[in-house]
Amino acid sequence: MFIGEFYNNNIHGKGVYLWSNGRKYEGDWKVNKMHGSGTFSWSDGRRYMGEYFDDRKNGYGEFVWPDGGSYKGDWLNGK
């Protein structure tokens, strides 16, 4: 389910996408892809807060594991 902005029948702008398996992304979209700043969370407690480019983690971000561990730094093409 998506709640947010559309442009020319595409998800574009700010919005929240909820998957049936408990995943959630809240942030910026560009032509149906996560693009810009946002927060992605998984049902097991993992969370990424940071930059996206073309549906992949790209730029500065923080990944947090359920046990409290985290990685803060730069990402490129999702890695």
C-alpha positions as a Markdown table, in Angstrom:
| # | Residue | x | y | z |
|---|---|---|---|---|
| 1 | Met | 0.0 | 0.0 | 0.0 |
| 2 | Phe | 1.3 | 3.5 | -0.8 |
| 3 | Ile | 0.2 | 6.7 | 0.8 |
| 4 | Gly | 1.7 | 9.8 | -0.7 |
| 5 | Glu | 2.3 | 11.9 | -3.8 |
| 6 | Phe | 2.0 | 11.0 | -7.5 |
| 7 | Tyr | 3.1 | 12.7 | -10.7 |
| 8 | Asn | 2.0 | 11.5 | -14.1 |
| 9 | Asn | 0.7 | 8.2 | -12.6 |
| 10 | Asn | 4.0 | 7.5 | -10.9 |
| 11 | Ile | 5.0 | 7.5 | -7.2 |
| 12 | His | 6.9 | 10.7 | -7.1 |
| 13 | Gly | 7.6 | 13.1 | -4.1 |
| 14 | Lys | 7.1 | 12.2 | -0.5 |
| 15 | Gly | 5.3 | 9.1 | 0.6 |
| 16 | Val | 5.1 | 5.9 | 2.7 |
| 17 | Tyr | 5.1 | 2.4 | 1.1 |
| 18 | Leu | 4.0 | -0.5 | 3.3 |
| 19 | Trp | 4.7 | -4.1 | 2.2 |
| 20 | Ser | 2.5 | -7.0 | 3.3 |
| 21 | Asn | 5.5 | -8.7 | 5.0 |
| 22 | Gly | 6.0 | -5.7 | 7.4 |
| 23 | Arg | 8.6 | -3.8 | 5.5 |
| 24 | Lys | 8.1 | 0.0 | 5.3 |
| 25 | Tyr | 9.8 | 2.9 | 3.5 |
| 26 | Glu | 9.0 | 6.5 | 4.3 |
| 27 | Gly | 10.7 | 9.2 | 2.4 |
| 28 | Asp | 11.4 | 10.6 | -1.1 |
| 29 | Trp | 10.4 | 8.9 | -4.3 |
| 30 | Lys | 11.3 | 9.6 | -8.0 |
| 31 | Val | 9.4 | 7.8 | -10.8 |
| 32 | Asn | 8.4 | 4.7 | -8.6 |
| 33 | Lys | 11.8 | 4.3 | -7.0 |
| 34 | Met | 13.2 | 5.3 | -3.5 |
| 35 | His | 15.3 | 8.3 | -4.4 |
| 36 | Gly | 16.5 | 11.0 | -1.9 |
| 37 | Ser | 16.2 | 10.8 | 1.9 |
| 38 | Gly | 14.2 | 8.1 | 3.7 |
| 39 | Thr | 13.9 | 5.4 | 6.3 |
| 40 | Phe | 13.5 | 1.8 | 5.5 |
| 41 | Ser | 12.5 | -0.6 | 8.3 |
| 42 | Trp | 12.0 | -4.4 | 8.5 |
| 43 | Ser | 9.7 | -6.3 | 10.7 |
| 44 | Asp | 12.6 | -7.9 | 12.6 |
| 45 | Gly | 13.8 | -4.4 | 13.8 |
| 46 | Arg | 16.5 | -3.6 | 11.3 |
| 47 | Arg | 16.4 | 0.0 | 10.1 |
| 48 | Tyr | 18.2 | 2.1 | 7.5 |
| 49 | Met | 18.0 | 5.9 | 7.6 |
| 50 | Gly | 19.8 | 7.8 | 4.9 |
| 51 | Glu | 20.1 | 8.5 | 1.2 |
| 52 | Tyr | 18.8 | 6.5 | -1.7 |
| 53 | Phe | 19.6 | 6.7 | -5.4 |
| 54 | Asp | 17.6 | 4.7 | -8.0 |
| 55 | Asp | 16.1 | 2.3 | -5.3 |
| 56 | Arg | 19.5 | 1.6 | -3.6 |
| 57 | Lys | 21.3 | 2.9 | -0.5 |
| 58 | Asn | 23.7 | 5.5 | -1.9 |
| 59 | Gly | 25.3 | 8.4 | 0.0 |
| 60 | Tyr | 25.5 | 8.8 | 3.7 |
| 61 | Gly | 23.3 | 6.6 | 5.9 |
| 62 | Glu | 23.0 | 4.6 | 9.1 |
| 63 | Phe | 22.0 | 0.9 | 9.3 |
| 64 | Val | 20.8 | -0.2 | 12.8 |
| 65 | Trp | 20.5 | -3.9 | 13.8 |
| 66 | Pro | 17.9 | -5.1 | 16.4 |
| 67 | Asp | 20.7 | -5.7 | 19.0 |
| 68 | Gly | 21.7 | -2.0 | 18.9 |
| 69 | Gly | 24.7 | -2.3 | 16.7 |
| 70 | Ser | 25.0 | 0.1 | 13.8 |
| 71 | Tyr | 27.0 | 1.2 | 10.8 |
| 72 | Lys | 27.2 | 4.9 | 10.0 |
| 73 | Gly | 28.9 | 5.9 | 6.8 |
| 74 | Asp | 28.8 | 6.1 | 3.0 |
| 75 | Trp | 27.0 | 3.7 | 0.8 |
| 76 | Leu | 27.5 | 3.1 | -2.9 |
| 77 | Asn | 25.0 | 1.0 | -5.0 |
| 78 | Gly | 23.4 | -0.5 | -1.9 |
| 79 | Lys | 26.7 | -1.6 | -0.3 |
